[in-house]
């Protein structure tokens, strides 16, 4: 059974967005670059997708925080379940 990450045990990878970290952004960029370099046979559609992800990484904390705000400001909390 595949997990969406929301029902699995919490781990560092389950966080959608945490506080801005230049180191984390650098690691993300390096991982994407490595993926592209090590997979020259990658379908052009997927290569383009990963190249766009690489270009779209937040370059600074202000840009990152703006994205976090825009992502979460429209979300509503679900009902509270009391046992």
PDB file with SEQRES, HELIX, SHEET and CRYST1 records, atoms N, CA, C and O in Angstrom:
SEQRES   1 A   83  UNK UNK UNK UNK UNK UNK UNK UNK UNK UNK UNK UNK UNK          
SEQRES   2 A   83  UNK UNK UNK UNK UNK UNK UNK UNK UNK UNK UNK UNK UNK          
SEQRES   3 A   83  UNK UNK UNK UNK UNK UNK UNK UNK UNK UNK UNK UNK UNK          
SEQRES   4 A   83  UNK UNK UNK UNK UNK UNK UNK UNK UNK UNK UNK UNK UNK          
SEQRES   5 A   83  UNK UNK UNK UNK UNK UNK UNK UNK UNK UNK UNK UNK UNK          
SEQRES   6 A   83  UNK UNK UNK UNK UNK UNK UNK UNK UNK UNK UNK UNK UNK          
SEQRES   7 A   83  UNK UNK UNK UNK UNK                                          
HELIX    1 AA1 UNK A   12  UNK A   14  5                                   3    
HELIX    2 AA2 UNK A   22  UNK A   38  1                                  17    
HELIX    3 AA3 UNK A   44  UNK A   56  1                                  13    
HELIX    4 AA4 UNK A   61  UNK A   72  1                                  12    
CRYST1    1.000    1.000    1.000  90.00  90.00  90.00 P 1           1          
ATOM      1  N   UNK A   1       0.847  -1.182   0.000  1.00  0.00           N  
ATOM      2  CA  UNK A   1       0.000   0.000   0.000  1.00  0.00           C  
ATOM      3  C   UNK A   1       0.888   1.240   0.000  1.00  0.00           C  
ATOM      4  O   UNK A   1       1.835   1.331   0.781  1.00  0.00           O  
ATOM      5  N   UNK A   2       0.589   2.159  -0.847  1.00  0.00           N  
ATOM      6  CA  UNK A   2       1.368   3.382  -0.965  1.00  0.00           C  
ATOM      7  C   UNK A   2       0.832   4.424   0.012  1.00  0.00           C  
ATOM      8  O   UNK A   2      -0.378   4.556   0.195  1.00  0.00           O  
ATOM      9  N   UNK A   3       1.736   5.148   0.625  1.00  0.00           N  
ATOM     10  CA  UNK A   3       1.348   6.162   1.604  1.00  0.00           C  
ATOM     11  C   UNK A   3       1.422   7.546   0.991  1.00  0.00           C  
ATOM     12  O   UNK A   3       2.350   7.851   0.243  1.00  0.00           O  
ATOM     13  N   UNK A   4       0.453   8.376   1.304  1.00  0.00           N  
ATOM     14  CA  UNK A   4       0.477   9.756   0.833  1.00  0.00           C  
ATOM     15  C   UNK A   4       1.372  10.613   1.710  1.00  0.00           C  
ATOM     16  O   UNK A   4       1.635  11.771   1.386  1.00  0.00           O  
ATOM     17  N   UNK A   5       1.844  10.054   2.823  1.00  0.00           N  
ATOM     18  CA  UNK A   5       2.692  10.815   3.729  1.00  0.00           C  
ATOM     19  C   UNK A   5       1.905  11.493   4.837  1.00  0.00           C  
ATOM     20  O   UNK A   5       2.485  11.903   5.843  1.00  0.00           O  
ATOM     21  N   UNK A   6       0.590  11.619   4.669  1.00  0.00           N  
ATOM     22  CA  UNK A   6      -0.209  12.299   5.671  1.00  0.00           C  
ATOM     23  C   UNK A   6      -0.656  11.346   6.769  1.00  0.00           C  
ATOM     24  O   UNK A   6      -0.920  11.780   7.890  1.00  0.00           O  
ATOM     25  N   UNK A   7      -0.745  10.058   6.468  1.00  0.00           N  
ATOM     26  CA  UNK A   7      -1.183   9.090   7.465  1.00  0.00           C  
ATOM     27  C   UNK A   7      -0.026   8.273   8.014  1.00  0.00           C  
ATOM     28  O   UNK A   7      -0.197   7.518   8.970  1.00  0.00           O  
ATOM     29  N   UNK A   8       1.133   8.416   7.425  1.00  0.00           N  
ATOM     30  CA  UNK A   8       2.299   7.683   7.880  1.00  0.00           C  
ATOM     31  C   UNK A   8       2.873   8.344   9.128  1.00  0.00           C  
ATOM     32  O   UNK A   8       2.508   9.463   9.488  1.00  0.00           O  
ATOM     33  N   UNK A   9       3.783   7.617   9.778  1.00  0.00           N  
ATOM     34  CA  UNK A   9       4.447   8.196  10.935  1.00  0.00           C  
ATOM     35  C   UNK A   9       5.198   9.452  10.520  1.00  0.00           C  
ATOM     36  O   UNK A   9       5.843   9.464   9.472  1.00  0.00           O  
ATOM     37  N   UNK A  10       5.126  10.496  11.315  1.00  0.00           N  
ATOM     38  CA  UNK A  10       5.807  11.733  10.926  1.00  0.00           C  
ATOM     39  C   UNK A  10       7.316  11.543  10.862  1.00  0.00           C  
ATOM     40  O   UNK A  10       7.912  10.901  11.728  1.00  0.00           O  
ATOM     41  N   UNK A  11       7.908  12.095   9.852  1.00  0.00           N  
ATOM     42  CA  UNK A  11       9.355  12.096   9.718  1.00  0.00           C  
ATOM     43  C   UNK A  11       9.759  13.412   9.082  1.00  0.00           C  
ATOM     44  O   UNK A  11       8.910  14.223   8.713  1.00  0.00           O  
ATOM     45  N   UNK A  12      11.049  13.616   8.958  1.00  0.00           N  
ATOM     46  CA  UNK A  12      11.549  14.863   8.384  1.00  0.00           C  
ATOM     47  C   UNK A  12      11.027  15.060   6.954  1.00  0.00           C  
ATOM     48  O   UNK A  12      10.749  16.192   6.561  1.00  0.00           O  
ATOM     49  N   UNK A  13      10.889  13.983   6.171  1.00  0.00           N  
ATOM     50  CA  UNK A  13      10.446  14.081   4.779  1.00  0.00           C  
ATOM     51  C   UNK A  13       8.964  14.396   4.668  1.00  0.00           C  
ATOM     52  O   UNK A  13       8.517  14.853   3.615  1.00  0.00           O  
ATOM     53  N   UNK A  14       8.184  14.166   5.726  1.00  0.00           N  
ATOM     54  CA  UNK A  14       6.744  14.406   5.657  1.00  0.00           C  
ATOM     55  C   UNK A  14       6.392  15.886   5.697  1.00  0.00           C  
ATOM     56  O   UNK A  14       5.271  16.260   5.353  1.00  0.00           O  
ATOM     57  N   UNK A  15       7.324  16.728   6.109  1.00  0.00           N  
ATOM     58  CA  UNK A  15       7.058  18.162   6.176  1.00  0.00           C  
ATOM     59  C   UNK A  15       6.931  18.706   4.767  1.00  0.00           C  
ATOM     60  O   UNK A  15       7.815  18.488   3.938  1.00  0.00           O  
ATOM     61  N   UNK A  16       5.858  19.402   4.486  1.00  0.00           N  
ATOM     62  CA  UNK A  16       5.690  19.987   3.167  1.00  0.00           C  
ATOM     63  C   UNK A  16       6.618  21.182   3.034  1.00  0.00           C  
ATOM     64  O   UNK A  16       7.395  21.263   2.083  1.00  0.00           O  
ATOM     65  N   UNK A  17       6.543  22.093   3.963  1.00  0.00           N  
ATOM     66  CA  UNK A  17       7.403  23.267   3.922  1.00  0.00           C  
ATOM     67  C   UNK A  17       7.788  23.636   5.341  1.00  0.00           C  
ATOM     68  O   UNK A  17       6.927  23.826   6.201  1.00  0.00           O  
ATOM     69  N   UNK A  18       9.065  23.732   5.576  1.00  0.00           N  
ATOM     70  CA  UNK A  18       9.559  24.137   6.888  1.00  0.00           C  
ATOM     71  C   UNK A  18      10.158  25.522   6.793  1.00  0.00           C  
ATOM     72  O   UNK A  18       9.960  26.212   5.794  1.00  0.00           O  
ATOM     73  N   UNK A  19      10.880  25.938   7.806  1.00  0.00           N  
ATOM     74  CA  UNK A  19      11.524  27.253   7.742  1.00  0.00           C  
ATOM     75  C   UNK A  19      12.564  27.265   6.627  1.00  0.00           C  
ATOM     76  O   UNK A  19      13.136  26.228   6.291  1.00  0.00           O  
ATOM     77  N   UNK A  20      12.804  28.430   6.064  1.00  0.00           N  
ATOM     78  CA  UNK A  20      13.762  28.566   4.965  1.00  0.00           C  
ATOM     79  C   UNK A  20      15.159  28.171   5.419  1.00  0.00           C  
ATOM     80  O   UNK A  20      15.605  28.526   6.510  1.00  0.00           O  
ATOM     81  N   UNK A  21      15.831  27.433   4.560  1.00  0.00           N  
ATOM     82  CA  UNK A  21      17.208  27.048   4.828  1.00  0.00           C  
ATOM     83  C   UNK A  21      17.979  27.109   3.516  1.00  0.00           C  
ATOM     84  O   UNK A  21      17.664  26.389   2.568  1.00  0.00           O  
ATOM     85  N   UNK A  22      18.972  27.957   3.469  1.00  0.00           N  
ATOM     86  CA  UNK A  22      19.800  28.058   2.272  1.00  0.00           C  
ATOM     87  C   UNK A  22      20.484  26.717   2.000  1.00  0.00           C  
ATOM     88  O   UNK A  22      20.636  26.316   0.846  1.00  0.00           O  
ATOM     89  N   UNK A  23      20.888  26.040   3.047  1.00  0.00           N  
ATOM     90  CA  UNK A  23      21.537  24.736   2.903  1.00  0.00           C  
ATOM     91  C   UNK A  23      20.585  23.719   2.278  1.00  0.00           C  
ATOM     92  O   UNK A  23      20.984  22.960   1.395  1.00  0.00           O  
ATOM     93  N   UNK A  24      19.337  23.699   2.726  1.00  0.00           N  
ATOM     94  CA  UNK A  24      18.354  22.771   2.171  1.00  0.00           C  
ATOM     95  C   UNK A  24      18.084  23.078   0.707  1.00  0.00           C  
ATOM     96  O   UNK A  24      17.996  22.161  -0.109  1.00  0.00           O  
ATOM     97  N   UNK A  25      17.954  24.340   0.366  1.00  0.00           N  
ATOM     98  CA  UNK A  25      17.728  24.716  -1.033  1.00  0.00           C  
ATOM     99  C   UNK A  25      18.915  24.297  -1.896  1.00  0.00           C  
ATOM    100  O   UNK A  25      18.736  23.827  -3.020  1.00  0.00           O  
ATOM    101  N   UNK A  26      20.119  24.469  -1.372  1.00  0.00           N  
ATOM    102  CA  UNK A  26      21.316  24.057  -2.098  1.00  0.00           C  
ATOM    103  C   UNK A  26      21.315  22.548  -2.315  1.00  0.00           C  
ATOM    104  O   UNK A  26      21.637  22.076  -3.406  1.00  0.00           O  
ATOM    105  N   UNK A  27      20.952  21.787  -1.277  1.00  0.00           N  
ATOM    106  CA  UNK A  27      20.890  20.326  -1.402  1.00  0.00           C  
ATOM    107  C   UNK A  27      19.838  19.906  -2.424  1.00  0.00           C  
ATOM    108  O   UNK A  27      20.057  18.968  -3.189  1.00  0.00           O  
ATOM    109  N   UNK A  28      18.710  20.588  -2.440  1.00  0.00           N  
ATOM    110  CA  UNK A  28      17.665  20.283  -3.430  1.00  0.00           C  
ATOM    111  C   UNK A  28      18.191  20.525  -4.841  1.00  0.00           C  
ATOM    112  O   UNK A  28      18.005  19.698  -5.734  1.00  0.00           O  
ATOM    113  N   UNK A  29      18.850  21.668  -5.032  1.00  0.00           N  
ATOM    114  CA  UNK A  29      19.389  22.003  -6.347  1.00  0.00           C  
ATOM    115  C   UNK A  29      20.437  20.976  -6.773  1.00  0.00           C  
ATOM    116  O   UNK A  29      20.442  20.543  -7.925  1.00  0.00           O  
ATOM    117  N   UNK A  30      21.314  20.586  -5.867  1.00  0.00           N  
ATOM    118  CA  UNK A  30      22.348  19.596  -6.181  1.00  0.00           C  
ATOM    119  C   UNK A  30      21.723  18.247  -6.533  1.00  0.00           C  
ATOM    120  O   UNK A  30      22.190  17.567  -7.446  1.00  0.00           O  
ATOM    121  N   UNK A  31      20.676  17.860  -5.818  1.00  0.00           N  
ATOM    122  CA  UNK A  31      20.011  16.584  -6.094  1.00  0.00           C  
ATOM    123  C   UNK A  31      19.377  16.589  -7.486  1.00  0.00           C  
ATOM    124  O   UNK A  31      19.459  15.598  -8.211  1.00  0.00           O  
ATOM    125  N   UNK A  32      18.758  17.681  -7.848  1.00  0.00           N  
ATOM    126  CA  UNK A  32      18.135  17.777  -9.179  1.00  0.00           C  
ATOM    127  C   UNK A  32      19.207  17.784 -10.264  1.00  0.00           C  
ATOM    128  O   UNK A  32      19.062  17.109 -11.283  1.00  0.00           O  
ATOM    129  N   UNK A  33      20.278  18.539 -10.052  1.00  0.00           N  
ATOM    130  CA  UNK A  33      21.377  18.554 -11.026  1.00  0.00           C  
ATOM    131  C   UNK A  33      21.958  17.159 -11.210  1.00  0.00           C  
ATOM    132  O   UNK A  33      22.220  16.732 -12.335  1.00  0.00           O  
ATOM    133  N   UNK A  34      22.157  16.455 -10.106  1.00  0.00           N  
ATOM    134  CA  UNK A  34      22.693  15.092 -10.162  1.00  0.00           C  
ATOM    135  C   UNK A  34      21.750  14.170 -10.928  1.00  0.00           C  
ATOM    136  O   UNK A  34      22.198  13.365 -11.745  1.00  0.00           O  
ATOM    137  N   UNK A  35      20.463  14.282 -10.673  1.00  0.00           N  
ATOM    138  CA  UNK A  35      19.471  13.481 -11.378  1.00  0.00           C  
ATOM    139  C   UNK A  35      19.568  13.715 -12.888  1.00  0.00           C  
ATOM    140  O   UNK A  35      19.543  12.765 -13.670  1.00  0.00           O  
ATOM    141  N   UNK A  36      19.677  14.972 -13.289  1.00  0.00           N  
ATOM    142  CA  UNK A  36      19.748  15.310 -14.703  1.00  0.00           C  
ATOM    143  C   UNK A  36      21.049  14.823 -15.338  1.00  0.00           C  
ATOM    144  O   UNK A  36      21.044  14.331 -16.466  1.00  0.00           O  
ATOM    145  N   UNK A  37      22.155  14.959 -14.622  1.00  0.00           N  
ATOM    146  CA  UNK A  37      23.449  14.538 -15.153  1.00  0.00           C  
ATOM    147  C   UNK A  37      23.565  13.023 -15.252  1.00  0.00           C  
ATOM    148  O   UNK A  37      24.167  12.509 -16.195  1.00  0.00           O  
ATOM    149  N   UNK A  38      22.997  12.306 -14.291  1.00  0.00           N  
ATOM    150  CA  UNK A  38      23.148  10.851 -14.244  1.00  0.00           C  
ATOM    151  C   UNK A  38      22.115  10.111 -15.075  1.00  0.00           C  
ATOM    152  O   UNK A  38      22.162   8.885 -15.170  1.00  0.00           O  
ATOM    153  N   UNK A  39      21.181  10.838 -15.679  1.00  0.00           N  
ATOM    154  CA  UNK A  39      20.135  10.205 -16.474  1.00  0.00           C  
ATOM    155  C   UNK A  39      19.974  10.891 -17.823  1.00  0.00           C  
ATOM    156  O   UNK A  39      18.953  11.530 -18.076  1.00  0.00           O  
ATOM    157  N   UNK A  40      20.977  10.763 -18.691  1.00  0.00           N  
ATOM    158  CA  UNK A  40      20.886  11.415 -20.005  1.00  0.00           C  
ATOM    159  C   UNK A  40      19.751  10.863 -20.862  1.00  0.00           C  
ATOM    160  O   UNK A  40      19.288  11.529 -21.788  1.00  0.00           O  
ATOM    161  N   UNK A  41      19.305   9.650 -20.555  1.00  0.00           N  
ATOM    162  CA  UNK A  41      18.230   9.021 -21.305  1.00  0.00           C  
ATOM    163  C   UNK A  41      16.836   9.479 -20.859  1.00  0.00           C  
ATOM    164  O   UNK A  41      15.831   9.039 -21.417  1.00  0.00           O  
ATOM    165  N   UNK A  42      16.777  10.346 -19.873  1.00  0.00           N  
ATOM    166  CA  UNK A  42      15.508  10.818 -19.324  1.00  0.00           C  
ATOM    167  C   UNK A  42      14.626  11.395 -20.425  1.00  0.00           C  
ATOM    168  O   UNK A  42      15.080  12.176 -21.261  1.00  0.00           O  
ATOM    169  N   UNK A  43      13.382  11.003 -20.410  1.00  0.00           N  
ATOM    170  CA  UNK A  43      12.413  11.492 -21.392  1.00  0.00           C  
ATOM    171  C   UNK A  43      12.416  13.024 -21.379  1.00  0.00           C  
ATOM    172  O   UNK A  43      12.441  13.624 -20.305  1.00  0.00           O  
ATOM    173  N   UNK A  44      12.391  13.668 -22.553  1.00  0.00           N  
ATOM    174  CA  UNK A  44      12.427  15.137 -22.610  1.00  0.00           C  
ATOM    175  C   UNK A  44      11.333  15.814 -21.778  1.00  0.00           C  
ATOM    176  O   UNK A  44      11.550  16.899 -21.239  1.00  0.00           O  
ATOM    177  N   UNK A  45      10.176  15.189 -21.674  1.00  0.00           N  
ATOM    178  CA  UNK A  45       9.090  15.755 -20.870  1.00  0.00           C  
ATOM    179  C   UNK A  45       9.508  15.842 -19.399  1.00  0.00           C  
ATOM    180  O   UNK A  45       9.315  16.869 -18.749  1.00  0.00           O  
ATOM    181  N   UNK A  46      10.082  14.751 -18.886  1.00  0.00           N  
ATOM    182  CA  UNK A  46      10.501  14.723 -17.485  1.00  0.00           C  
ATOM    183  C   UNK A  46      11.750  15.572 -17.263  1.00  0.00           C  
ATOM    184  O   UNK A  46      11.890  16.210 -16.220  1.00  0.00           O  
ATOM    185  N   UNK A  47      12.646  15.581 -18.228  1.00  0.00           N  
ATOM    186  CA  UNK A  47      13.829  16.436 -18.126  1.00  0.00           C  
ATOM    187  C   UNK A  47      13.396  17.893 -18.005  1.00  0.00           C  
ATOM    188  O   UNK A  47      13.902  18.629 -17.157  1.00  0.00           O  
ATOM    189  N   UNK A  48      12.467  18.303 -18.848  1.00  0.00           N  
ATOM    190  CA  UNK A  48      11.953  19.673 -18.792  1.00  0.00           C  
ATOM    191  C   UNK A  48      11.295  19.981 -17.457  1.00  0.00           C  
ATOM    192  O   UNK A  48      11.454  21.074 -16.913  1.00  0.00           O  
ATOM    193  N   UNK A  49      10.553  19.007 -16.932  1.00  0.00           N  
ATOM    194  CA  UNK A  49       9.893  19.201 -15.639  1.00  0.00           C  
ATOM    195  C   UNK A  49      10.935  19.452 -14.552  1.00  0.00           C  
ATOM    196  O   UNK A  49      10.788  20.380 -13.757  1.00  0.00           O  
ATOM    197  N   UNK A  50      11.994  18.623 -14.510  1.00  0.00           N  
ATOM    198  CA  UNK A  50      13.022  18.771 -13.477  1.00  0.00           C  
ATOM    199  C   UNK A  50      13.842  20.038 -13.675  1.00  0.00           C  
ATOM    200  O   UNK A  50      14.257  20.663 -12.699  1.00  0.00           O  
ATOM    201  N   UNK A  51      14.080  20.428 -14.929  1.00  0.00           N  
ATOM    202  CA  UNK A  51      14.788  21.686 -15.178  1.00  0.00           C  
ATOM    203  C   UNK A  51      13.959  22.871 -14.687  1.00  0.00           C  
ATOM    204  O   UNK A  51      14.505  23.831 -14.144  1.00  0.00           O  
ATOM    205  N   UNK A  52      12.643  22.801 -14.877  1.00  0.00           N  
ATOM    206  CA  UNK A  52      11.760  23.862 -14.360  1.00  0.00           C  
ATOM    207  C   UNK A  52      11.780  23.895 -12.835  1.00  0.00           C  
ATOM    208  O   UNK A  52      11.798  24.970 -12.237  1.00  0.00           O  
ATOM    209  N   UNK A  53      11.776  22.717 -12.205  1.00  0.00           N  
ATOM    210  CA  UNK A  53      11.851  22.654 -10.734  1.00  0.00           C  
ATOM    211  C   UNK A  53      13.140  23.294 -10.240  1.00  0.00           C  
ATOM    212  O   UNK A  53      13.148  24.019  -9.245  1.00  0.00           O  
ATOM    213  N   UNK A  54      14.230  23.016 -10.950  1.00  0.00           N  
ATOM    214  CA  UNK A  54      15.521  23.576 -10.568  1.00  0.00           C  
ATOM    215  C   UNK A  54      15.510  25.100 -10.670  1.00  0.00           C  
ATOM    216  O   UNK A  54      15.979  25.793  -9.767  1.00  0.00           O  
ATOM    217  N   UNK A  55      14.975  25.613 -11.767  1.00  0.00           N  
ATOM    218  CA  UNK A  55      14.917  27.071 -11.952  1.00  0.00           C  
ATOM    219  C   UNK A  55      13.966  27.734 -10.966  1.00  0.00           C  
ATOM    220  O   UNK A  55      14.149  28.897 -10.609  1.00  0.00           O  
ATOM    221  N   UNK A  56      12.942  26.992 -10.523  1.00  0.00           N  
ATOM    222  CA  UNK A  56      11.906  27.582  -9.667  1.00  0.00           C  
ATOM    223  C   UNK A  56      12.218  27.526  -8.170  1.00  0.00           C  
ATOM    224  O   UNK A  56      11.440  28.037  -7.365  1.00  0.00           O  
ATOM    225  N   UNK A  57      13.328  26.923  -7.787  1.00  0.00           N  
ATOM    226  CA  UNK A  57      13.661  26.898  -6.363  1.00  0.00           C  
ATOM    227  C   UNK A  57      13.783  28.322  -5.837  1.00  0.00           C  
ATOM    228  O   UNK A  57      14.343  29.193  -6.502  1.00  0.00           O  
ATOM    229  N   UNK A  58      13.259  28.548  -4.648  1.00  0.00           N  
ATOM    230  CA  UNK A  58      13.345  29.882  -4.037  1.00  0.00           C  
ATOM    231  C   UNK A  58      14.804  30.265  -3.849  1.00  0.00           C  
ATOM    232  O   UNK A  58      15.610  29.464  -3.375  1.00  0.00           O  
ATOM    233  N   UNK A  59      15.131  31.475  -4.217  1.00  0.00           N  
ATOM    234  CA  UNK A  59      16.519  31.950  -4.164  1.00  0.00           C  
ATOM    235  C   UNK A  59      16.856  32.645  -2.842  1.00  0.00           C  
ATOM    236  O   UNK A  59      18.028  32.832  -2.512  1.00  0.00           O  
ATOM    237  N   UNK A  60      15.820  33.025  -2.089  1.00  0.00           N  
ATOM    238  CA  UNK A  60      16.063  33.711  -0.811  1.00  0.00           C  
ATOM    239  C   UNK A  60      14.872  33.496   0.117  1.00  0.00           C  
ATOM    240  O   UNK A  60      13.841  32.964  -0.292  1.00  0.00           O  
ATOM    241  N   UNK A  61      15.025  33.915   1.364  1.00  0.00           N  
ATOM    242  CA  UNK A  61      13.987  33.680   2.369  1.00  0.00           C  
ATOM    243  C   UNK A  61      12.698  34.445   2.072  1.00  0.00           C  
ATOM    244  O   UNK A  61      11.609  33.937   2.338  1.00  0.00           O  
ATOM    245  N   UNK A  62      12.804  35.635   1.536  1.00  0.00           N  
ATOM    246  CA  UNK A  62      11.611  36.430   1.228  1.00  0.00           C  
ATOM    247  C   UNK A  62      10.741  35.722   0.186  1.00  0.00           C  
ATOM    248  O   UNK A  62       9.525  35.613   0.347  1.00  0.00           O  
ATOM    249  N   UNK A  63      11.373  35.250  -0.867  1.00  0.00           N  
ATOM    250  CA  UNK A  63      10.637  34.526  -1.915  1.00  0.00           C  
ATOM    251  C   UNK A  63      10.018  33.250  -1.359  1.00  0.00           C  
ATOM    252  O   UNK A  63       8.872  32.927  -1.670  1.00  0.00           O  
ATOM    253  N   UNK A  64      10.769  32.528  -0.540  1.00  0.00           N  
ATOM    254  CA  UNK A  64      10.289  31.287   0.056  1.00  0.00           C  
ATOM    255  C   UNK A  64       9.073  31.543   0.950  1.00  0.00           C  
ATOM    256  O   UNK A  64       8.064  30.843   0.857  1.00  0.00           O  
ATOM    257  N   UNK A  65       9.180  32.550   1.813  1.00  0.00           N  
ATOM    258  CA  UNK A  65       8.078  32.862   2.727  1.00  0.00           C  
ATOM    259  C   UNK A  65       6.837  33.327   1.966  1.00  0.00           C  
ATOM    260  O   UNK A  65       5.716  33.021   2.371  1.00  0.00           O  
ATOM    261  N   UNK A  66       7.024  34.051   0.886  1.00  0.00           N  
ATOM    262  CA  UNK A  66       5.895  34.471   0.051  1.00  0.00           C  
ATOM    263  C   UNK A  66       5.167  33.256  -0.494  1.00  0.00           C  
ATOM    264  O   UNK A  66       3.937  33.214  -0.501  1.00  0.00           O  
ATOM    265  N   UNK A  67       5.925  32.266  -0.950  1.00  0.00           N  
ATOM    266  CA  UNK A  67       5.310  31.034  -1.480  1.00  0.00           C  
ATOM    267  C   UNK A  67       4.568  30.264  -0.401  1.00  0.00           C  
ATOM    268  O   UNK A  67       3.466  29.767  -0.635  1.00  0.00           O  
ATOM    269  N   UNK A  68       5.168  30.165   0.786  1.00  0.00           N  
ATOM    270  CA  UNK A  68       4.515  29.466   1.896  1.00  0.00           C  
ATOM    271  C   UNK A  68       3.196  30.147   2.216  1.00  0.00           C  
ATOM    272  O   UNK A  68       2.169  29.483   2.362  1.00  0.00           O  
ATOM    273  N   UNK A  69       3.218  31.458   2.325  1.00  0.00           N  
ATOM    274  CA  UNK A  69       1.995  32.209   2.647  1.00  0.00           C  
ATOM    275  C   UNK A  69       0.923  31.976   1.591  1.00  0.00           C  
ATOM    276  O   UNK A  69      -0.231  31.714   1.930  1.00  0.00           O  
ATOM    277  N   UNK A  70       1.286  32.069   0.324  1.00  0.00           N  
ATOM    278  CA  UNK A  70       0.315  31.874  -0.751  1.00  0.00           C  
ATOM    279  C   UNK A  70      -0.236  30.463  -0.784  1.00  0.00           C  
ATOM    280  O   UNK A  70      -1.394  30.256  -1.149  1.00  0.00           O  
ATOM    281  N   UNK A  71       0.569  29.501  -0.409  1.00  0.00           N  
ATOM    282  CA  UNK A  71       0.117  28.118  -0.395  1.00  0.00           C  
ATOM    283  C   UNK A  71      -0.899  27.871   0.722  1.00  0.00           C  
ATOM    284  O   UNK A  71      -1.921  27.220   0.510  1.00  0.00           O  
ATOM    285  N   UNK A  72      -0.605  28.400   1.911  1.00  0.00           N  
ATOM    286  CA  UNK A  72      -1.416  28.069   3.080  1.00  0.00           C  
ATOM    287  C   UNK A  72      -2.535  29.053   3.403  1.00  0.00           C  
ATOM    288  O   UNK A  72      -3.445  28.693   4.150  1.00  0.00           O  
ATOM    289  N   UNK A  73      -2.513  30.257   2.885  1.00  0.00           N  
ATOM    290  CA  UNK A  73      -3.509  31.240   3.309  1.00  0.00           C  
ATOM    291  C   UNK A  73      -4.938  30.865   2.923  1.00  0.00           C  
ATOM    292  O   UNK A  73      -5.875  31.274   3.609  1.00  0.00           O  
ATOM    293  N   UNK A  74      -5.132  30.112   1.865  1.00  0.00           N  
ATOM    294  CA  UNK A  74      -6.484  29.750   1.453  1.00  0.00           C  
ATOM    295  C   UNK A  74      -6.993  28.457   2.060  1.00  0.00           C  
ATOM    296  O   UNK A  74      -8.152  28.093   1.860  1.00  0.00           O  
ATOM    297  N   UNK A  75      -6.150  27.764   2.792  1.00  0.00           N  
ATOM    298  CA  UNK A  75      -6.556  26.478   3.382  1.00  0.00           C  
ATOM    299  C   UNK A  75      -7.397  26.706   4.620  1.00  0.00           C  
ATOM    300  O   UNK A  75      -7.173  27.638   5.393  1.00  0.00           O  
ATOM    301  N   UNK A  76      -8.356  25.841   4.783  1.00  0.00           N  
ATOM    302  CA  UNK A  76      -9.201  25.901   5.972  1.00  0.00           C  
ATOM    303  C   UNK A  76      -8.934  24.650   6.803  1.00  0.00           C  
ATOM    304  O   UNK A  76      -8.668  23.572   6.272  1.00  0.00           O  
ATOM    305  N   UNK A  77      -9.012  24.821   8.096  1.00  0.00           N  
ATOM    306  CA  UNK A  77      -8.837  23.669   8.976  1.00  0.00           C  
ATOM    307  C   UNK A  77     -10.072  22.796   8.917  1.00  0.00           C  
ATOM    308  O   UNK A  77     -11.196  23.284   8.798  1.00  0.00           O  
ATOM    309  N   UNK A  78      -9.846  21.515   9.000  1.00  0.00           N  
ATOM    310  CA  UNK A  78     -10.951  20.565   9.029  1.00  0.00           C  
ATOM    311  C   UNK A  78     -11.591  20.522  10.396  1.00  0.00           C  
ATOM    312  O   UNK A  78     -11.105  21.158  11.332  1.00  0.00           O  
ATOM    313  N   UNK A  79     -12.666  19.787  10.521  1.00  0.00           N  
ATOM    314  CA  UNK A  79     -13.341  19.695  11.826  1.00  0.00           C  
ATOM    315  C   UNK A  79     -12.460  18.956  12.832  1.00  0.00           C  
ATOM    316  O   UNK A  79     -11.671  18.083  12.470  1.00  0.00           O  
ATOM    317  N   UNK A  80     -12.611  19.320  14.077  1.00  0.00           N  
ATOM    318  CA  UNK A  80     -11.873  18.661  15.152  1.00  0.00           C  
ATOM    319  C   UNK A  80     -12.633  17.421  15.550  1.00  0.00           C  
ATOM    320  O   UNK A  80     -13.842  17.466  15.781  1.00  0.00           O  
ATOM    321  N   UNK A  81     -11.926  16.316  15.630  1.00  0.00           N  
ATOM    322  CA  UNK A  81     -12.563  15.053  16.018  1.00  0.00           C  
ATOM    323  C   UNK A  81     -12.283  14.824  17.500  1.00  0.00           C  
ATOM    324  O   UNK A  81     -11.127  14.732  17.914  1.00  0.00           O  
ATOM    325  N   UNK A  82     -13.322  14.736  18.274  1.00  0.00           N  
ATOM    326  CA  UNK A  82     -13.169  14.477  19.695  1.00  0.00           C  
ATOM    327  C   UNK A  82     -13.545  13.035  19.979  1.00  0.00           C  
ATOM    328  O   UNK A  82     -14.563  12.535  19.501  1.00  0.00           O  
ATOM    329  N   UNK A  83     -12.712  12.383  20.759  1.00  0.00           N  
ATOM    330  CA  UNK A  83     -12.958  10.976  21.084  1.00  0.00           C  
ATOM    331  C   UNK A  83     -13.552  10.835  22.445  1.00  0.00           C  
ATOM    332  O   UNK A  83     -13.826   9.719  22.887  1.00  0.00           O  
TER     333      UNK A  83                                                      
END                                                                             
